[in-house]
Amino acid sequence: MTRRTSTTAAPAGLPSGGTAGVRAARSVLRAAQRARKRFERAEVRRFTGRTRRRRIAWIVGGGSVALAFGLIIGAAYSPLMALRTIEVVGTSRIPAGDVAAALADQLGTPLPLLDADEVKTELSQFKLIQSYVTESRPPGTLVVRVIERVPVGVLAGATGFDLVDAAGVVVETTPERAVGYPLIEAPDGVDSAGFTAAAAVLAVLPESIRTQLDSVTAVTTDDVTLSLLGGERVVWGSAEKSEYKAVVLAALLVGHPAGTVNEYDVSSPDSAVLR
């Protein structure tokens, strides 16, 4: 009877045989553990160093931004940025000096601290100012850009003639009728629908037509009628499509000048009629 024996080979890299093999295995294991710990410590140091550098960069960057912001704020509110000059642009009927004088209380105030409400209050006293915008120009200038009211016609009054804009605000009062502006006949006054319609029409008319007008009559929003200097009538109708109607009327006046017809009807601009 044959007896079989088997042997187990020692793991690769480990010495084989009894107690010596066990000690060698433990030595290899401890060496591996020490190597891993060294690697982990190196990784911690590398990560900590990167985090530290990043934190320093954030601190330096944030400090620089805060310093720059502080310098800007300090300069903006310093006497160097105080208002010293008021420049008024866009006036013709209103003396620019009067507008600047009205805002004189703002002189010496740093530009960022100018009181917009106070500026609005002072400029609202000028009835000829339709709108305005302000612009601060460092180190010490305030530019006021004014849009004045544009007169569109004349209203006959008890003491003379009032030159008015499309909102009915009186631009100027004169004893004689102003040349170049049509007489607006609105029986119910500037607050009526008739005046609103007539003024809206006049506001869009080109200069070439407006200078040929003698008067504009309107009682309601739908019955605007223009009268030319030669007595010809223009039936306008409502203020709707006024810009289109103005183009049609201009073309009619070129092809059929005033004096050759009695009436131009552009109330339906797509089918204008001559009479």
C-alpha positions in Angstrom: 0.0 0.0 0.0 1.5 3.3 -1.1 1.3 6.4 1.3 1.0 9.8 -0.3 2.3 13.0 1.4 1.6 16.6 0.4 3.5 19.9 1.2 2.3 23.5 1.0 4.6 26.0 -0.5 5.3 29.1 1.4 3.8 32.4 0.0 6.0 34.2 -2.4 8.3 36.7 -0.7 8.0 35.0 2.7 10.7 32.6 4.0 9.5 29.1 4.4 9.9 26.9 7.3 8.7 27.1 10.9 9.3 29.9 13.4 11.7 31.7 11.1 9.1 32.0 8.4 6.6 33.5 10.8 9.1 36.1 12.1 10.0 37.1 8.6 6.3 37.4 7.7 5.7 39.7 10.6 8.7 41.8 9.7 7.5 42.3 6.2 4.0 43.2 7.5 5.4 45.8 9.9 7.5 47.3 7.1 4.4 47.6 5.0 2.5 49.3 7.8 5.4 51.8 8.4 5.5 52.6 4.7 1.7 53.2 4.6 1.9 55.5 7.6 4.7 57.5 6.0 2.6 57.8 2.9 -0.4 58.9 4.8 1.6 61.5 6.8 3.0 62.8 3.5 -0.4 63.1 2.0 -1.7 65.0 5.1 1.2 67.4 5.0 0.6 68.0 1.3 -3.1 68.5 1.7 -2.6 70.8 4.7 0.0 72.8 2.9 -2.3 73.3 -0.1 -5.2 74.3 2.2 -3.0 76.7 4.0 -1.8 78.3 0.8 -5.3 78.6 -0.5 -6.4 80.2 2.8 -3.6 82.7 2.6 -4.5 83.5 -1.0 -8.1 84.1 0.0 -7.1 86.3 2.9 -4.7 88.4 0.8 -7.3 88.7 -2.0 -10.1 89.6 0.3 -7.9 92.1 2.1 -7.0 93.8 -1.1 -10.6 94.1 -2.2 -11.6 95.5 1.1 -8.7 98.0 1.0 -9.6 99.1 -2.5 -13.3 99.4 -1.6 -12.4 101.5 1.5 -10.1 103.8 -0.6 -12.9 104.3 -3.2 -15.5 105.0 -0.5 -13.2 107.3 1.3 -12.3 109.2 -1.9 -16.0 109.4 -3.0 -17.1 111.0 0.3 -14.1 113.2 0.8 -14.0 117.0 0.1 -12.2 116.2 -3.1 -15.5 115.0 -4.5 -17.5 117.9 -3.3 -19.8 119.6 -5.8 -18.2 122.8 -7.1 -19.7 123.3 -10.6 -23.3 123.0 -11.9 -23.5 122.8 -15.7 -26.9 123.2 -17.3 -27.5 121.9 -20.9 -30.5 122.1 -23.2 -32.2 125.4 -22.2 -33.3 128.1 -24.5 -36.3 129.9 -23.0 -35.1 129.2 -19.4 -31.9 131.1 -18.4 -29.3 128.4 -17.5 -28.0 130.6 -14.7 -31.4 130.5 -13.0 -31.4 126.7 -13.0 -27.9 126.6 -11.6 -28.7 129.2 -8.9 -31.7 127.1 -7.8 -29.4 124.2 -7.1 -26.7 126.3 -5.3 -27.6 124.8 -1.9 -26.1 121.5 -3.2 -22.6 123.1 -3.6 -20.0 121.6 -1.3 -21.9 118.3 -1.0 -20.0 115.2 -2.0 -21.4 113.9 -5.3 -22.7 110.6 -4.0 -24.6 112.5 -1.3 -26.5 114.9 -3.5 -30.1 115.1 -2.6 -32.1 113.9 -5.6 -35.4 114.8 -4.0 -34.2 118.3 -3.3 -33.0 118.7 -6.9 -36.4 117.6 -8.1 -38.2 120.0 -5.8 -36.1 123.0 -7.0 -36.4 122.1 -10.7 -40.2 121.6 -10.5 -40.5 125.3 -9.9 -39.6 125.9 -13.6 -42.8 125.2 -15.4 -41.0 125.2 -18.8 -39.0 122.1 -17.8 -40.7 119.1 -19.2 -38.1 116.6 -18.0 -34.4 116.5 -16.9 -31.6 114.1 -16.1 -28.6 114.7 -14.0 -25.1 113.3 -14.4 -22.3 113.4 -11.9 -18.8 114.1 -13.3 -16.0 113.6 -10.8 -14.4 115.2 -9.2 -16.9 118.0 -8.7 -19.3 118.7 -11.5 -23.1 118.1 -11.8 -24.5 118.2 -15.3 -28.2 118.9 -15.6 -29.7 118.1 -19.0 -33.0 119.8 -19.5 -35.8 119.1 -22.0 -38.0 122.2 -22.3 -41.6 122.2 -23.2 -42.3 122.5 -26.9 -45.1 124.9 -27.8 -47.6 123.5 -30.4 -50.2 126.3 -30.6 -51.9 129.4 -29.3 -54.9 129.9 -27.0 -56.7 133.2 -27.0 -57.1 134.6 -23.5 -58.6 137.6 -21.8 -55.2 139.3 -21.5 -53.6 138.2 -24.8 -52.5 134.9 -26.3 -51.0 131.9 -24.5 -48.5 129.8 -26.3 -49.0 126.3 -24.9 -47.5 122.9 -25.2 -49.3 119.6 -25.9 -50.2 119.3 -22.2 -51.8 122.8 -22.1 -48.9 124.3 -20.0 -48.4 128.0 -20.8 -45.0 128.5 -22.3 -45.4 132.2 -22.9 -48.1 134.9 -22.9 -48.0 137.7 -25.4 -50.3 140.6 -26.3 -50.2 139.6 -29.9 -50.6 136.1 -31.4 -47.2 134.4 -31.9 -46.2 134.0 -35.5 -45.9 130.4 -36.8 -48.3 128.8 -34.3 -51.9 127.9 -35.1 -54.8 129.1 -33.0 -56.3 126.2 -31.0 -60.1 126.4 -30.7 -61.3 124.1 -27.9 -64.5 125.5 -26.4 -64.2 123.5 -23.2 -60.6 124.5 -22.4 -57.3 122.7 -22.0 -58.8 120.0 -19.8 -61.2 118.9 -22.5 -61.1 116.0 -24.9 -61.2 118.4 -27.8 -58.0 120.2 -26.7 -56.2 116.9 -26.0 -57.0 115.6 -29.5 -56.1 118.8 -31.2 -52.8 119.1 -29.3 -51.9 115.4 -30.1 -52.4 116.1 -33.8 -50.3 119.3 -33.7 -47.5 117.5 -31.9 -46.9 115.1 -34.8 -47.3 117.5 -37.7 -44.1 118.2 -39.6 -42.9 121.8 -39.7 -43.8 122.0 -43.4 -47.5 121.6 -42.6 -47.6 123.3 -39.2 -46.4 126.6 -40.8 -49.3 126.5 -43.2 -51.9 126.2 -40.5 -54.1 129.1 -39.3 -56.2 127.2 -36.7 -57.2 123.9 -35.3 -60.7 123.2 -34.0 -61.9 120.2 -32.0 -64.9 119.7 -29.7 -64.6 116.0 -29.2 -61.8 113.4 -29.8 -63.2 112.6 -33.3 -63.8 115.9 -35.0 -60.4 117.6 -35.3 -60.4 120.0 -38.2 -57.4 122.0 -39.5 -57.7 125.4 -41.3 -54.9 126.5 -43.6 -53.8 130.1 -44.1 -55.6 130.3 -47.4 -58.9 129.1 -45.9 -58.7 125.5 -47.0 -60.0 122.9 -44.6 -58.4 119.6 -43.6 -60.9 117.1 -42.2 -58.7 115.1 -39.8 -61.2 113.1 -37.6 -59.7 111.5 -34.5 -56.0 111.7 -33.4 -55.6 108.0 -34.2 -53.0 107.3 -37.0 -52.0 111.0 -36.9 -48.5 110.3 -38.1 -49.8 108.3 -41.1 -52.4 111.0 -41.8 -49.6 113.7 -41.7 -47.7 111.7 -44.4 -50.8 111.5 -46.6 -51.6 115.2 -46.2 -48.0 116.2 -47.0 -48.3 114.1 -50.3 -51.6 115.7 -51.1 -50.3 119.2 -50.6 -47.5 118.5 -53.0 -49.7 117.1 -55.7 -52.6 119.5 -55.0 -51.2 122.6 -53.4 -53.3 124.9 -51.2 -55.5 127.1 -53.4 -56.3 124.4 -55.9 -58.8 122.5 -53.7 -61.2 123.6 -50.9 -60.9 120.6 -48.6 -58.5 117.7 -47.9 -60.2 114.8 -46.1 -57.7 112.4 -44.4 -60.0 111.1 -41.7 -59.6 107.7 -43.6 -56.0 108.0 -44.7 -56.1 104.9 -46.9 -58.8 106.6 -49.0 -58.2 110.3 -48.8 -60.7 112.6 -50.5 -60.2 116.0 -52.2 -63.1 118.4 -52.6 
